[in-house]
Structures are given as C-alpha cells and as structure tokens.
Amino acid sequence: MAILGSGPAGFYTAYKVMQGIHEAKVDMYEHQPVPFGLVRYGVAPDHPEVKNCQDKFTEVASSPDFTFIGNIKVGQDVSLKSLAIHYDAVVFAYGASMDRKLGIPGEDQLKGIYSARDFVGWYNGLPAFSNLAPQLDLSDTAVVIGQGNVALDVARILLKDVDSLRTTDMTDQALATLAKSKVKRVRVVGRRGPMQVSFTIKEVRELMKLPSVAFEPIDQNLIPPDIPSLPRTAKRLTKLLMEGSMCDMAHAEKSWALDFLLSPIQFLSADGTILSQIEFARTKLVGSDPFESTASVEISADHHSIPTSLAFRSIGYQSEALPGMSGLGIHFDTKRGIITNDYYGRLLSPTHEVHVGRPLPGMYCAGWVKRGPAGVIANTMEDSFATAEAIIADWNDKAPFLGGGNGWETLEGEIAVKGARTVSWEDWLRIDAAEKARGKAVGKERVKFTHPHEMLNILD
Ligand SMILES: Cc1cc2nc3c(=O)[nH]c(=O)nc-3n(C[C@H](O)[C@H](O)[C@H](O)COP(=O)(O)OP(=O)(O)OC[C@H]3O[C@@H](n4cnc5c(N)ncnc54)[C@H](O)[C@@H]3O)c2cc1C
C-alpha cells in the first residue's frame, strides 16, 4: 500500500491497516524531507503536548513492514500512474496545502495582509514560508479575520509574552520578530455570532488566562436569553464569554476582542501600498432561531471600519487535486475541496453521483483531504481508522484492488534515475537528533532546520 502524506491521517491509517492485515506493507510518501505534517508545521509551538502523537507514529515507522520516502512530491517526483501500477492500494492522505481567500479588493495588493496559514508555517519553520518576514511593528492593532482555532492560535502567539515562547521549538527568526512586535490589541472578527463560532472552549480559555491580557466585553445582546436551555457546549462557551467579559481592563497591557456580525468588504490603504483600514459590512443573523449554531447571516447596508496595518486571513485551509488524478478516474470535488469518496474513504467513480458511485478499486483517502480541512487530531484519527477498516474489509472480502507489484522496491530505481533525493526514516532520525542537539545547546526542545538543504547537509 502506498500512503501519500505523513500527517496524522497517513500514520493512523498505516497503523490500523498494519494491525488488521498481517501481510500488509506500507510505503509512505512525503513531500517534505521530514514527517508528521501539521503536527510539526501547524500545531502551535506552545502546545507541545499535542505533538505527543508523534511517539505513536514513530512506533508505527519502526516496523520492518514500513518504509518512509521523504522529500518526494507525489504528482511531481513520482506520478500517480506509477503508484497505481506498483501497488495494490493507494491512500490519499495529503491534507490541505492551500488556504481559502476572501476575494475582496486589496487582499492581494496591499502590504500587511497575511494568510494565517503562511504565518503559522513561518513561526513553525515550514521551509516555504521562511522568508515571510511579517511586519509586526507597524500597528498596535492586529485584525484576524475568521473565528476558528487557527485564528485563536494566531491571536495567542501575537499577544503572548515572547519570553514564554523561547523554550519552545518556535524558530529564532519568529522569536526575534515577535520581540519587536508593537501589537497590543488583537481583534478576532467573524461574520456570525458567538453561537456560530468554530473555535473550541479550550482555546478561548487559554487566551482568557494569558497574564496581562484583557478580554474586551462582548455585546450582551448577542448572548442567548435562555442560557440553561442551550446545548452543553454552547452553554459552556456562553458562560466562559460572560465571565471573561467581566475582566479588569484597567491593568492590562494588552487586550483581545471577539467582534461579531462583521463581513469584510475591502482592504484600504492611505498611501496605496500599506494596509491602513479594513471595511466591513454589518451582518444580521436570520432564520427562526438566530442562536442556532447553523444560523446564517444577511449583509446590511451599515458599514464599520477598523483602522490597522496588520491583518490575518484565517478562514480555512483548502485541499487541491494532484496532477494525474483525472487520468486515473479520480474525482476531486473542487467545491467541497475533497476527493469524492463514500464516507468510509473509498474513492468513487466520477461518473456516478456521490453515495451511489462505484468504488475505484484499491483507492482510498483519509484525513483533511477526505472530509475537509476541519477537526482536531482526534477527529482525524477516527476518520483514518474508518478508512483503514474499509481497506481491511475489502481485502478480506477479496474485493478488486489495483494491479499490485513490488512498490518502492521497483520505484526506487525509477525515482533515482530522475535524480530525486529521498529521505528515509533512518535519515529522519538523524535530522531529528541533530535538531534536538541544537536545541539542547540553547535550552529548547529542538531547533528546527528551516531549509531542506540544511536537512540534507546533515545527512551528507
Ligand atoms: C494551524 C493549525 C493548528 C492546529 N492545532 C491543533 C491542535 O492544537 N490540536 C489538534 O488536535 N489539532 C490541531 N490541528 C488539526 C490537525 O493538525 C489536523 O487534524 C491534522 O493534521 C490533519 O491531518 P492530515 O494528515 O489530514 O493532514 P496534514 O497534517 O496536513 O498532513 C498531510 C501531509 O501530506 C503531505 N503532502 C502534501 N502534498 C503532498 C504530495 N503531493 N506528495 C507527498 N506528500 C504530500 C504534507 O507535506 C503533509 O505532511 C491544527 C491544524 C492547524 C492548521
């Protein structure tokens, strides 16, 4: 079986399939020279406990039936067609490597507007964003557009005392930039109300507990009148927001706010180059119950502007199709940003409606590219286990699979001829040890290499 991507979806699928089919052999292809996907490059550096799943993944990788092939971008360094020829099964677990855009004037032209995904990648040492250099010293107010957990990660990193981040694996470059940051206030803005946010209580509580950072009281009109009758999660969140709204603003050095019912219309600039304000349309919750989590909004004619030179777009990640998919009959649903599948992870033929289409033999998907870019690692694990169960059931039922073959044993030669440099699991362990040694020297968990050539140099 070939697995594309070494994030939680790839590893949890491998784990379960190797448990369920004793003759299973897994080759895992990863674009980066290093494994673990968003666990390394997304999860915030001040949440090291979340990264403990890496221990399980390392255990999976230690099996003689597992091969890691890092530094290989499927669709570029190796074609999907080759994988389909040389394996019984291919599992697409390549996550969401793009982000959604607002599509409003000024978004692509003005300086000072960043994608939360790029910013998160930058402070986590993702090679593609090592040169981002966000200008955090131009404005005392930052605006984060979007109200999910990634938006709150961005807000927390901007507000947190930089000294408390120095022992984490955040890059030195990010620490130096944050140390010079002038940001004192962060406004986290959403189109809907507090009952429709997608962040979790744990993340809000963490922000509320930051020393010397106050939470600006939220508009009480947005709080549902009958709190006891709310569903459990909504009730807990409402209580937390109400308690937080009583915080003492007078002695805080910094603050954050949740601004609701604002839909961005345009980014404006006073000098034509740098962002100077964001214009929003006020929205109104509509429907029979505006406090329902699914309530939608309509845009009003009333506008509101927030002056700032620093904005982060945090409205979600997005998956994209890989080159060669259509040639194999794979359907990528561009609207939903997922590979069309039967919910259990079997890829469905594009000629049929979803849910009634025929499964494409031997092709599966898991994780964010299967169900969309939402959910924590625990959700991704459950979802990957469901895919693994489908693979095991199909194998036991002797359902049709792909042509079979010797996988990496054959492909290694093909890829070497093309001059691609691969990174094995043993290579990763050496990179890992080198990063940890660099960290130990300065009292950190690790100091990441932020360029692939640095990682490869270590191996040489
Ligand atoms: C900023 C951020 C913070 C988060 N924080 C938390 C948290 O604190 N706690 C929590 O539980 N969850 C958190 N999550 C959610 C968690 O990261 C996801 O649930 C999980 O990573 C999704 O797993 P995945 O394997 O589908 O995707 P990913 O983790 O993205 O893994 C996909 C892998 O595929 C690789 N890949 C992509 N294209 C190719 C290709 N063409 N060829 C080969 N390889 C390829 C990528 O390099 C990547 O390694 C966070 C997510 C984000 C974005």
PDBQT file of the ligand as one rigid body, heavy atoms in Angstrom, charges set to zero:
ROOT
HETATM    1  C1  LIG A 501      -2.574  25.832  12.458  1.00  0.00    +0.000 C 
HETATM    2  C2  LIG A 501      -3.152  24.538  12.938  1.00  0.00    +0.000 A 
HETATM    3  C3  LIG A 501      -3.084  24.208  14.285  1.00  0.00    +0.000 A 
HETATM    4  C4  LIG A 501      -3.627  23.011  14.747  1.00  0.00    +0.000 A 
HETATM    5  N1  LIG A 501      -3.558  22.730  16.075  1.00  0.00    +0.000 NA
HETATM    6  C5  LIG A 501      -4.092  21.594  16.544  1.00  0.00    +0.000 A 
HETATM    7  C6  LIG A 501      -4.039  21.302  17.935  1.00  0.00    +0.000 A 
HETATM    8  O1  LIG A 501      -3.506  22.078  18.739  1.00  0.00    +0.000 OA
HETATM    9  N2  LIG A 501      -4.594  20.121  18.355  1.00  0.00    +0.000 N 
HETATM   10  C7  LIG A 501      -5.170  19.234  17.466  1.00  0.00    +0.000 A 
HETATM   11  O2  LIG A 501      -5.624  18.165  17.894  1.00  0.00    +0.000 OA
HETATM   12  N3  LIG A 501      -5.247  19.512  16.143  1.00  0.00    +0.000 NA
HETATM   13  C8  LIG A 501      -4.733  20.655  15.660  1.00  0.00    +0.000 A 
HETATM   14  N4  LIG A 501      -4.813  20.939  14.327  1.00  0.00    +0.000 N 
HETATM   15  C9  LIG A 501      -5.510  19.986  13.423  1.00  0.00    +0.000 C 
HETATM   16  C10 LIG A 501      -4.589  18.855  12.926  1.00  0.00    +0.000 C 
HETATM   17  O3  LIG A 501      -3.361  19.402  12.564  1.00  0.00    +0.000 OA
HETATM   18  C11 LIG A 501      -5.265  18.111  11.758  1.00  0.00    +0.000 C 
HETATM   19  O4  LIG A 501      -6.438  17.465  12.251  1.00  0.00    +0.000 OA
HETATM   20  C12 LIG A 501      -4.381  17.050  11.108  1.00  0.00    +0.000 C 
HETATM   21  O5  LIG A 501      -3.049  17.467  10.947  1.00  0.00    +0.000 OA
HETATM   22  C13 LIG A 501      -4.906  16.646   9.710  1.00  0.00    +0.000 C 
HETATM   23  O6  LIG A 501      -4.136  15.551   9.286  1.00  0.00    +0.000 OA
HETATM   24  P1  LIG A 501      -3.859  15.167   7.755  1.00  0.00    +0.000 P 
HETATM   25  O7  LIG A 501      -2.924  14.007   7.823  1.00  0.00    +0.000 OA
HETATM   26  O8  LIG A 501      -5.134  15.039   7.041  1.00  0.00    +0.000 OA
HETATM   27  O9  LIG A 501      -3.103  16.436   7.118  1.00  0.00    +0.000 OA
HETATM   28  P2  LIG A 501      -1.652  17.020   7.351  1.00  0.00    +0.000 P 
HETATM   29  O10 LIG A 501      -1.288  17.007   8.784  1.00  0.00    +0.000 OA
HETATM   30  O11 LIG A 501      -1.626  18.323   6.648  1.00  0.00    +0.000 OA
HETATM   31  O12 LIG A 501      -0.672  16.007   6.585  1.00  0.00    +0.000 OA
HETATM   32  C14 LIG A 501      -0.608  15.948   5.173  1.00  0.00    +0.000 C 
HETATM   33  C15 LIG A 501       0.810  15.608   4.730  1.00  0.00    +0.000 C 
HETATM   34  O13 LIG A 501       0.817  15.367   3.313  1.00  0.00    +0.000 OA
HETATM   35  C16 LIG A 501       1.975  15.944   2.748  1.00  0.00    +0.000 C 
HETATM   36  N5  LIG A 501       1.762  16.199   1.312  1.00  0.00    +0.000 N 
HETATM   37  C17 LIG A 501       1.014  17.177   0.741  1.00  0.00    +0.000 A 
HETATM   38  N6  LIG A 501       1.060  17.085  -0.599  1.00  0.00    +0.000 NA
HETATM   39  C18 LIG A 501       1.837  16.017  -0.890  1.00  0.00    +0.000 A 
HETATM   40  C19 LIG A 501       2.274  15.419  -2.111  1.00  0.00    +0.000 A 
HETATM   41  N7  LIG A 501       1.900  15.888  -3.305  1.00  0.00    +0.000 N 
HETATM   42  N8  LIG A 501       3.117  14.347  -2.047  1.00  0.00    +0.000 NA
HETATM   43  C20 LIG A 501       3.510  13.844  -0.835  1.00  0.00    +0.000 A 
HETATM   44  N9  LIG A 501       3.127  14.390   0.350  1.00  0.00    +0.000 NA
HETATM   45  C21 LIG A 501       2.290  15.444   0.319  1.00  0.00    +0.000 A 
HETATM   46  C22 LIG A 501       2.169  17.218   3.546  1.00  0.00    +0.000 C 
HETATM   47  O14 LIG A 501       3.504  17.713   3.450  1.00  0.00    +0.000 OA
HETATM   48  C23 LIG A 501       1.818  16.737   4.966  1.00  0.00    +0.000 C 
HETATM   49  O15 LIG A 501       2.959  16.243   5.625  1.00  0.00    +0.000 OA
HETATM   50  C24 LIG A 501      -4.268  22.124  13.844  1.00  0.00    +0.000 A 
HETATM   51  C25 LIG A 501      -4.343  22.461  12.475  1.00  0.00    +0.000 A 
HETATM   52  C26 LIG A 501      -3.794  23.652  12.033  1.00  0.00    +0.000 A 
HETATM   53  C27 LIG A 501      -3.888  24.007  10.575  1.00  0.00    +0.000 C 
ENDROOT
TORSDOF 0
